[in-house]
């Protein structure tokens, strides 16, 4: 009984889960920014001739996907680890990722979240589990909208 009361009391001070519209905006903003970064990286790579091109003048698939995955994972991991669970999308919507207990994310937490995001159609998982995406659920994290 006392433990239930204590949990109820603690819930009053927790930050609320971020609404679905904020999560959607985070996704759109961050996807847009990742693609801008990818264009800049690829322009630099192609101008500097750092990559061997195929006969059609394009990089081979392994190189293309490898660099794309590196940029994608780096964007989410480094931003969330450096800015207290925030990417640029989360900064704009004033949301942040935290552990289930409400603590700051570690670099490993951020990296795990980034890896799960690579699952095809992961972004639609929010519609199946009450505003919780796989990269939250499977890594023991959540996205909140801080009160202050």
Steps between C-alpha positions, in 0.01 A plus 500: 500500500773747596701404193200572273455839664870575456481411128196724454681784678811457281289500180389854577857619444576300185513674166206400277552279195543710185184516287485319167501826302833598662643157421389534138657847472823367655509230234435739209748766618777251574445308176522828306823596678658155457430523127658847478808367680510202261487727195787710639705189584440347156581823315826524696582132434426523129689828454804367685480175302540305826279216382549265208207534261336231288495520120176698521671768711332405828651360820452126551206398720712388796677835516177695455312311771798489734551876495124565521464272804805657664355852462153390617627318810749776581238774475266344755765352730725804526222756530301309762817423697633857478180697558329315783284267293417760236541510124429820307142379450458447874653842573241665278207307652643533852508126562780270609582132531564357847518156657177342627603617848539857370881512509727646233597265216847352476693482174413128483127579546518749214686254277246223568212738416675589174548136403135410561396797282659314207225237500290555187169673577602548866348847486148354469540306826358801685152407373510154659604565857353808669745769383803276555734421215720193477816706552348608834347170607790272409765726658323590826460865407218747444453847352357758737391861487672658802282725715764771539 
